[in-house]
Amino acid sequence: MTLKHVHDSTYVYKLPVNVMLQLLSMMMMMLVVVMMMVMVMMLLMQERRLYMYVKYCENKPKSEFIVAEYIDYFEVCLLSVCLGYVRRVIVIVIVTDCVQRAGLVLRLS
């Protein structure tokens, strides 16, 4: 290894090729280790979501079986929910019309 003086406080080291290759391989190994650590941290951060997805996959066949067994019940529930929604919309429309008419009457008088 030779040392050259370039400027006032700057020195340039001239390293043999084999030493440079060793340094490069060490840097690459360090980079791989850092990337693995980042991947592990990301996996740990997403572990809860992964667990939830695993549970979803486990429960999916069970839920499909239950729905197939009791399809009539679910259709009735869906129909009642839809009717309840329609009733609420009708009430809102009627009340809105009444309020608008009352406002119109108040403005005219």
WOSUL-V970225 format. One line per field, one symbol per residue. ss: DSSP state (H for helix, E for strand, C for the rest). psi: psi as a letter, one per 40 degrees, with the letter a starting at -180 (. if undefined). Layout:
ss = ???
psi = ???
This chain:
ss = CEEEECCCCCEEEECCHHHHHHHHHHHHHHHHHHHHHHHHHHHHHCHHHHHHHHHHHHHHHHHHHHHHHCHHHHHHHHHHHHHHHHHHHHHHHHHHHHHHHHHHHHHHC
psi = hihhhdadehihhhiidddddddddddddddddddddddddddddeddddddddddddeddddddddddfdddddddddddddddddddddddddddddddddddddd.
